[in-house]
Structures are given as C-alpha cells and as structure tokens.
Amino acid sequence: NLMFSAGYAHSMISLLPHEDAKMQLEKGLEIHRKIWGSNPEGYHCPEGQFDFTLPKLLTEVGIKWAETGDIIYKESPFEEYVSEEDLYKAVYATGIEGSKIPVVFSSRYRFKPVFLRILRHENVTANTKEFMRMIDELQKLNRNGDLIISIGMDPELIHYMDPDKGVALDRFMTALEKAQHLKFVTFDEYLRMYKPLKTVSLKTTPSSGAGMAFDVWLKGSEKLDTLCNRAREQIHIAESIIMLAEKLGANVSKARNLLNQAWDYLLLSEDSDARSAASVFRREFFMFNMGTFYKGASSRTIVAYENALKALELAKNAIKTIEGKQE
C-alpha cells in the first residue's frame, strides 16, 4: 500500500508526452484510493525507467519518493565515481525546474540474478548460500548501518518459474529471517531513518530490464519535439480564441501579452543545440544523459525542455485571462 507503479497498468512514464504522463500518475493514484483504499507515497518506476521529468511530476501529484534499479545509478555518465556502497543508499535525484526527489534502488546489479536462480529452482541451497555470502560481504561496508538491499519480482513470475509454487521462495526467506544482522524494513521506514546525503543526476533510461523496444525516445530528441509540438498547437488554439474574443469585444490585452511570452519561450526551446547543431551522437548525449547540473553548469537540453513547458503553460493561461466584453 505504500508504493505504486500505475494502479491498473504499467505506464512507461518516460515515453509519454508531459501532460499524458501526469494524467497517468493521477489516474493510478485515484485507482489506488478508490479500489484499494490506500494512499501511496512512493513510486515504483516500471521496468526501471527514469528521466529528468519524473521528480517534478511525482512531487506535483503528492509522491514523496521513487524506486528504480541500481543499474541506472551505476551507469549514470556524470556521476564520476559510484562506489559499491553507494548503490545501497538513497539519493536525491534532480529533475527539471530545480525539482528533486528521494530515490531508493532495487538491487538489480548483483543480488537479483541470484534471486532469479533461486526462483527457477537452480540449486536453491547453493544459491541461497551465495546470496547470504554476498550480504555478509556487503555488511563489511555497512559502517553506519544505513545500507539497504532491495529485491523484487512480479508475483505472477513465481507461479511461472517455481514448479512448487513458492517453496523455493519460502526456503530463501526463512534463511534471511535467521540472519541476526538483517532487519526487514519498508522503503518509507528506511527513508525516515536515513535521509539521502547525495544529490545526483541519474541517467535517463526507458527500461533497465524489460528488453523490449522501449528505446524509441532515445533515437534523437523526440520527447522534446513532442512537447514543442504540443506547445505550438496550444499557442495556435489560443491565437484563434483570442482573435474571436477580440471581435466579440472582449479585452484581450493580457491574453496577447501572455501569448507573446509563450512564443518567446517556444523559440528559446527550439534554439537548442542539443537538437539542431549537434550531431546524432551529441543530440542523444545531451538530450537523454545530462543531468540538471554537471559541475555547476546547467544542461542546455533540460533548459530547452523547461522553456517548452513554460510556453505550453503560458498559452493555456492566455485563454484564461480573456476578459468580458467592454462596455
């Protein structure tokens, strides 16, 4: 009840236009509250996907923390040194417009492969011992008692993988329960005890584990282009409404001012070397791998995305400011 991904499906938020992504999150929370009677505070990133719009989107809908795979952190290009123990601590992940959110990591890099072998009944005893050996090894780095190991699997896969329908999992969990130095906690309990100490720029990835064709946004700057197209469409809608309102005698001066600002922000967004002057490699590099800050320098692409989002908001607000007919 403390974490959700969508509530009714596996929406890949990083692959959706900005407005759609927010509506998916809101719909997921609505379903949790209505069907399950729960009010989740955490967000599981489906298939480990993550991008720089998520921190803002999640905080806007009331989510307090997120969980994704540690592989994303390990492979983030602007985090120059990620130690072994870093993968088992929470961090603040940055996003657009100065947003950030606490992120905890599932242990996909080392622990999950062993866990999968256990579920598949591949020498359960030996693999359970290997898992415990890895825990003991990590415990040597656990100087402050703040390291957390998280493993998980789709529940239906236990049915598919385990011929005894849960016997291997039960044996494995019993072994964990007997370990004196282990404590079972939920993510929210952990975050109450241990606040993140590092602020990082996580690599944008559409999927860290599904292996499906979820990489279409990575072929260039389609996500930025999609947002710009949406902003341009909204500007044209506002232009038509303002023109009609003016003919009907409405005061549209504020609306025109906001509309001019919307065009300015859209032009600023389009004037991004991450999309135009850069080569294909650099375009992908800037668009999807740069974090909010890199050694104090703002990412040009994130600024471009923020400008497009501002253009969209201004165009919507322009319509709202149209005043009634002047006497």
C-alpha positions as CSV (number, residue, x, y, z in Angstrom):
1,N,0.0,0.0,0.0
2,L,3.0,2.3,0.3
3,M,4.2,2.2,-3.3
4,F,2.5,2.1,-6.7
5,S,3.5,2.0,-10.4
6,A,0.2,2.8,-12.1
7,G,-2.6,1.1,-10.3
8,Y,-4.1,-0.5,-13.3
9,A,-1.3,-1.0,-15.9
10,H,2.4,-0.5,-16.5
11,S,2.6,3.0,-17.9
12,M,6.1,3.9,-19.1
13,I,6.1,7.5,-18.0
14,S,9.4,8.4,-19.6
15,L,8.0,7.6,-23.0
16,L,4.8,9.7,-22.7
17,P,4.2,13.3,-23.5
18,H,4.3,15.5,-20.4
19,E,0.6,16.1,-19.9
20,D,-0.2,12.4,-20.5
21,A,2.4,11.3,-18.0
22,K,0.9,13.5,-15.3
23,M,-2.6,12.2,-16.0
24,Q,-1.4,8.6,-15.9
25,L,0.1,9.2,-12.4
26,E,-3.0,10.9,-11.2
27,K,-5.2,8.1,-12.6
28,G,-3.0,5.5,-10.9
29,L,-3.3,7.2,-7.5
30,E,-7.1,7.6,-8.0
31,I,-7.5,3.9,-8.6
32,H,-5.4,3.0,-5.5
33,R,-7.5,5.2,-3.3
34,K,-10.8,4.0,-4.8
35,I,-10.1,0.3,-5.2
36,W,-7.5,-0.5,-2.5
37,G,-8.3,2.3,0.0
38,S,-4.6,3.2,0.0
39,N,-2.7,6.4,-0.5
40,P,0.7,5.6,-1.8
41,E,3.7,7.8,-1.0
42,G,6.2,6.0,-3.2
43,Y,6.5,5.3,-6.9
44,H,8.0,2.2,-8.5
45,C,9.4,3.1,-11.9
46,P,8.0,0.4,-14.2
47,E,10.8,-1.7,-15.8
48,G,13.3,0.6,-14.1
49,Q,12.6,3.6,-16.4
50,F,13.6,7.1,-15.3
51,D,14.0,10.5,-16.8
52,F,14.6,14.1,-15.8
53,T,10.9,15.0,-15.8
54,L,9.9,12.5,-13.2
55,P,11.0,14.3,-10.0
56,K,8.7,17.3,-10.8
57,L,5.8,15.2,-12.0
58,L,5.9,12.9,-8.9
59,T,6.1,15.7,-6.4
60,E,3.3,17.5,-8.2
61,V,0.9,14.6,-7.6
62,G,2.0,14.2,-4.0
63,I,4.5,11.3,-4.3
64,K,7.4,11.6,-1.8
65,W,10.0,9.1,-3.1
66,A,10.7,6.8,-6.0
67,E,12.4,3.4,-6.5
68,T,14.3,2.3,-9.6
69,G,17.1,-0.1,-10.5
70,D,20.6,0.5,-9.2
71,I,22.0,-0.1,-12.7
72,I,20.7,3.4,-13.7
73,Y,22.8,4.9,-10.9
74,K,25.8,2.8,-11.7
75,E,25.8,3.8,-15.4
76,S,24.9,7.5,-15.0
77,P,27.6,9.2,-17.1
78,F,28.1,12.3,-15.0
79,E,28.4,10.5,-11.6
80,E,32.1,10.1,-11.9
81,Y,32.5,7.6,-9.0
82,V,29.8,5.4,-7.8
83,S,31.1,3.1,-5.0
84,E,29.7,-0.3,-4.2
85,E,28.0,1.0,-1.0
86,D,26.5,4.0,-2.9
87,L,24.2,1.5,-4.7
88,Y,22.6,0.6,-1.4
89,K,21.8,4.1,-0.1
90,A,19.1,6.6,-1.0
91,V,19.9,9.7,-3.1
92,Y,18.2,12.9,-4.2
93,A,17.6,12.7,-8.0
94,T,17.4,16.0,-9.7
95,G,14.9,17.0,-12.4
96,I,13.6,19.9,-14.4
97,E,12.9,23.3,-12.9
98,G,15.1,22.6,-9.8
99,S,13.0,19.6,-8.7
100,K,14.4,16.7,-6.8
101,I,13.0,13.6,-5.1
102,P,14.5,10.9,-2.9
103,V,15.3,7.7,-4.8
104,V,16.0,4.2,-3.4
105,F,17.4,1.5,-5.6
106,S,16.4,-2.1,-6.2
107,S,19.5,-4.4,-6.2
108,R,19.4,-5.5,-9.8
109,Y,23.1,-5.3,-10.4
110,R,24.3,-8.0,-8.0
111,F,21.5,-9.6,-6.0
112,K,18.6,-10.0,-8.4
113,P,20.4,-12.5,-10.7
114,V,20.9,-14.9,-7.7
115,F,17.4,-14.3,-6.6
116,L,16.1,-15.3,-10.0
117,R,18.1,-18.5,-10.0
118,I,16.5,-19.4,-6.6
119,L,13.0,-18.8,-8.0
120,R,13.9,-21.0,-11.0
121,H,14.9,-23.8,-8.7
122,E,18.5,-23.7,-9.9
123,N,20.2,-25.4,-6.9
124,V,18.3,-23.4,-4.3
125,T,20.5,-24.3,-1.4
126,A,23.7,-23.3,-3.1
127,N,22.3,-20.0,-4.5
128,T,20.8,-19.1,-1.1
129,K,24.2,-19.6,0.4
130,E,25.7,-17.4,-2.3
131,F,23.1,-14.7,-1.6
132,M,24.0,-14.8,2.1
133,R,27.7,-14.7,1.3
134,M,27.1,-11.5,-0.8
135,I,25.2,-10.0,2.1
136,D,28.0,-10.8,4.5
137,E,30.4,-9.2,2.1
138,L,28.3,-6.0,1.8
139,Q,27.9,-5.9,5.6
140,K,31.6,-5.1,5.9
141,L,30.8,-1.8,4.2
142,N,27.8,-1.1,6.4
143,R,29.7,1.1,8.9
144,N,26.7,3.4,9.6
145,G,24.0,0.7,9.4
146,D,22.4,2.6,6.5
147,L,22.8,0.1,3.6
148,I,19.6,-1.4,2.2
149,I,19.2,-4.4,-0.1
150,S,16.0,-4.5,-2.2
151,I,14.9,-7.4,-4.4
152,G,11.6,-8.0,-6.1
153,M,9.8,-9.8,-8.8
154,D,6.4,-9.8,-10.5
155,P,4.2,-12.0,-8.4
156,E,3.0,-14.0,-11.4
157,L,6.5,-15.0,-12.2
158,I,6.7,-17.0,-9.0
159,H,3.9,-19.1,-10.4
160,Y,5.6,-19.4,-13.8
161,M,9.1,-20.0,-12.6
162,D,8.7,-22.1,-9.4
163,P,7.4,-25.6,-10.1
164,D,6.5,-25.9,-6.4
165,K,4.7,-22.6,-6.4
166,G,6.5,-20.8,-3.7
167,V,8.5,-23.5,-1.9
168,A,11.9,-22.1,-3.1
169,L,10.9,-18.6,-2.1
170,D,9.8,-19.8,1.4
171,R,13.1,-21.6,1.9
172,F,15.0,-18.5,0.8
173,M,13.0,-16.1,3.0
174,T,13.4,-18.4,6.0
175,A,17.2,-18.3,5.6
176,L,17.1,-14.5,5.5
177,E,14.9,-14.4,8.7
178,K,17.6,-16.4,10.6
179,A,20.3,-13.9,9.8
180,Q,20.9,-11.9,13.0
181,H,22.3,-8.9,11.3
182,L,19.4,-8.4,8.9
183,K,16.3,-6.3,9.5
184,F,13.3,-6.1,7.3
185,V,12.0,-2.6,6.6
186,T,9.8,-0.8,4.1
187,F,11.3,2.0,1.9
188,D,9.4,4.7,3.8
189,E,10.6,3.4,7.1
190,Y,14.2,3.4,5.8
191,L,13.9,7.0,4.4
192,R,12.6,8.2,7.8
193,M,15.7,6.8,9.4
194,Y,18.2,7.7,6.8
195,K,17.8,10.9,4.7
196,P,19.7,11.0,1.4
197,L,23.1,12.6,1.7
198,K,24.0,12.8,-2.0
199,T,22.2,14.7,-4.8
200,V,22.8,13.1,-8.2
201,S,21.9,13.3,-11.9
202,L,20.6,9.9,-12.9
203,K,20.9,8.6,-16.4
204,T,17.6,8.7,-18.4
205,T,16.6,5.3,-19.5
206,P,13.4,3.9,-20.9
207,S,13.9,0.5,-19.4
208,S,16.6,-1.2,-17.5
209,G,15.2,-4.7,-17.6
210,A,12.3,-5.4,-19.9
211,G,14.4,-6.0,-23.0
212,M,11.6,-4.7,-25.2
213,A,11.5,-2.0,-27.8
214,F,11.1,0.8,-25.3
215,D,14.0,2.9,-26.6
216,V,12.2,4.9,-29.2
217,W,12.8,8.2,-27.4
218,L,16.5,7.6,-27.4
219,K,16.8,7.9,-31.2
220,G,17.0,11.7,-31.0
221,S,15.0,14.4,-29.4
222,E,11.5,13.1,-30.0
223,K,10.4,13.9,-26.4
224,L,11.5,17.5,-26.7
225,D,10.0,17.7,-30.2
226,T,6.7,16.3,-28.9
227,L,6.4,18.9,-26.1
228,C,7.3,21.7,-28.6
229,N,4.6,20.5,-31.0
230,R,2.1,20.4,-28.1
231,A,3.0,23.9,-27.1
232,R,2.8,25.2,-30.6
233,E,-0.6,23.6,-31.0
234,Q,-1.8,25.2,-27.8
235,I,-0.5,28.6,-29.0
236,H,-2.4,28.3,-32.3
237,I,-5.6,27.4,-30.4
238,A,-5.1,30.4,-28.1
239,E,-4.5,32.7,-31.1
240,S,-7.8,31.6,-32.7
241,I,-9.7,32.1,-29.4
242,I,-8.2,35.5,-28.8
243,M,-9.0,36.6,-32.3
244,L,-12.6,35.6,-31.9
245,A,-12.9,37.1,-28.4
246,E,-11.5,40.4,-29.7
247,K,-14.1,40.5,-32.5
248,L,-16.8,40.0,-29.9
249,G,-15.5,42.9,-27.9
250,A,-13.5,41.2,-25.1
251,N,-10.4,42.7,-23.5
252,V,-7.6,40.5,-24.8
253,S,-4.6,42.7,-23.9
254,K,-3.4,40.4,-21.1
255,A,-4.0,37.3,-23.2
256,R,-1.9,38.8,-26.1
257,N,0.9,39.6,-23.7
258,L,1.0,36.0,-22.4
259,L,0.7,34.7,-25.9
260,N,3.8,36.7,-27.0
261,Q,5.6,35.4,-24.0
262,A,4.6,31.8,-25.0
263,W,6.1,32.3,-28.4
264,D,9.3,33.7,-26.9
265,Y,9.7,30.6,-24.7
266,L,8.9,28.2,-27.6
267,L,11.5,29.9,-29.8
268,L,14.0,29.7,-26.9
269,S,13.3,26.0,-26.7
270,E,13.7,25.4,-30.4
271,D,17.0,27.3,-30.3
272,S,18.7,24.3,-28.7
273,D,22.0,23.0,-30.0
274,A,21.1,19.7,-28.3
275,R,18.6,19.2,-31.2
276,S,19.8,21.3,-34.1
277,A,23.5,22.0,-34.4
278,A,24.6,18.8,-32.7
279,S,25.4,15.5,-34.4
280,V,23.2,12.5,-33.8
281,F,25.5,11.2,-31.0
282,R,25.7,14.6,-29.3
283,R,22.0,15.1,-29.7
284,E,21.3,11.8,-27.8
285,F,24.1,12.6,-25.3
286,F,22.7,16.0,-24.3
287,M,19.0,15.1,-24.5
288,F,19.0,12.0,-22.5
289,N,22.1,11.7,-20.4
290,M,22.8,15.1,-19.0
291,G,21.6,15.7,-15.5
292,T,20.3,19.0,-14.2
293,F,23.7,20.1,-13.3
294,Y,27.2,19.0,-14.3
295,K,29.9,20.6,-12.3
296,G,27.8,23.7,-11.8
297,A,26.7,24.1,-15.5
298,S,23.1,23.9,-16.4
299,S,22.2,21.3,-19.0
300,R,21.1,23.1,-22.2
301,T,18.6,20.4,-23.0
302,I,16.8,20.4,-19.7
303,V,16.6,24.2,-20.1
304,A,15.1,23.7,-23.5
305,Y,12.5,21.3,-22.1
306,E,11.6,23.7,-19.3
307,N,11.2,26.5,-21.9
308,A,8.8,24.4,-24.0
309,L,6.8,23.5,-20.9
310,K,6.6,27.2,-19.9
311,A,5.4,28.0,-23.4
312,L,2.6,25.5,-23.1
313,E,1.5,26.8,-19.7
314,L,1.5,30.4,-20.9
315,A,-0.6,29.6,-23.9
316,K,-3.2,27.9,-21.7
317,N,-3.1,30.8,-19.2
318,A,-3.6,33.3,-22.1
319,I,-7.0,31.9,-22.8
320,K,-8.0,32.1,-19.1
321,T,-7.1,35.8,-18.9
322,I,-9.6,36.9,-21.6
323,E,-11.9,39.4,-20.0
324,G,-15.5,40.0,-20.7
325,K,-16.9,42.4,-23.3
326,Q,-16.0,46.1,-22.6
327,E,-18.9,48.5,-22.1
